[in-house]
Amino acid sequence: MIEPTYLIIDDEPLIWQSEHQAKLPKQYIKVDDTLTANKALQFARSGCAMVWQGDFINAKQLLSAMARKIDRKKSKVAPDIQTQFHLYRLAQAQKAQLLGMLLIRVEKDFLIQLRRAPDIKAAAEQVWSWQAPFIVSLRELLGVIGAYEWRKKGVSVPVLGAKIYPFYGVFSPIRGEYIDLVANAPLPEKRDLAIEIGVGTGVLSAVLARRGYTTVLATDTSDRSVACATYNIKQLGIDKQVQIMNQAFFPDQKADLILCNPPWLPSKASTTLESAVYDPQSMMLKGFLAGLADHLNPQGQGWLILSDLAEHLSLRTREELLTWITLAGLKVVAKYDTQPKHKKVMNDTSPLAMARQQETTSLWVLEAVSDL
């Protein structure tokens, strides 16, 4: 267990809570409702954190005003899309760092002693284990509250005729196009055992179970993902079919179908929360491909779900992907494509808009090359 870091405020050590692994601020100032967005950004840019003492709703409004001012700044225009992507990510990271300087003190039992502060106990207990007062950025706190609301409401998955309940820090299955691919692609003839690498919420394992697999083994290295998938599989009533395992990559068994939906962009994850989107140096993708052939039964298939957004951003080429498949002793026997329907495609005004509008999500059907 990692020992907590403390921020000393008025000679009192408060646990420094940061899911984004933000550095401990070197200095702080107490602020209230009189603080303007311009002044707040001046403090943030100088490295001075702001401990909020005023009305909670006013703090939210201040944070929104700070974000709008940051967004008004014109983005740099890069000569190529790859550089544009890295500049965009840098700008987003800098924005997160600045907004993360507005802090909220949380007391024991997750009480916030501010005017119009919400009751966060139910939301906080599902994420944090602290039994002592701590300090957290308002931005992170709002993320925890928002995730709790998502978890209560759930995400409808039409192919299951049910809802999936994402936990904080686990990628929500709001992009239904890849779920539809798994629900509709032709299955291998033998359907005894399936394996999913990187279970997340458990939605794809659930789809495989509903499609008739007697046993589904699902692995993940994230404790939150394991807990989330376990919860969802149980509430769907398929916990006798689906077993969730806290481990990396492949279990010892060989399977008739092995499925993986790795993070789609080969770039460094700045935070643990980004690990569902960014796969540094394509390590998970390469690891899945490298171990796939050895874990397939005869005539077994590997299903790789992957967006080509990385190709449109010049982060990976199609030739590289096909080379990795070949070097792993695999061959492509089918590929099923679909276009994303998520809101970001329709409303994107970022420098990456054109790449997102060209995106295709694919289910690659792979088999082991028999003569190797």
SULVENLIN-V260404 format. One record per pair of residues at least 24 apart in sequence whose C-alpha atoms are under 6 Angstrom apart, sorted by the first residue. I is the first residue (numbers start at 1). J is the second residue. Records with the same first field share a line. If there is no record, write none. Layout:
I=J  J
//
This chain:
14=133  134
15=134
16=135
17=136
20=271
37=62  65  66
44=98  101
49=101
50=101  102  103
51=103
52=103  104
55=114  115
56=114  115  116  117
81=313
82=313  314
100=137
102=137  138
103=136  137  138
104=135  136  137  138
105=135
106=133  134
107=133
108=132  133
123=148
166=201
167=228
169=273
170=225
193=255  256
194=255  256  257  258
195=258
196=258  259  260
197=249  260
200=225
201=228  229
202=229
215=241  242
216=242
217=242  243
218=244  245
219=244  245  246  247
220=246  247  248
221=246  247  248
254=295  296  297
255=296  297
256=297  300
257=300  301  302
258=302
259=302  303
260=304
261=305
264=307
265=310
289=328
290=328
293=368
301=366  367
302=365  366
303=364  365
304=363  364
305=362  363
306=361  362
307=360  361
308=359  360
309=359
312=355
329=368  369
330=367  368  369
331=366  367
332=365  366
333=365  366
334=365
335=363  364  365
336=362  363
337=361  362
//
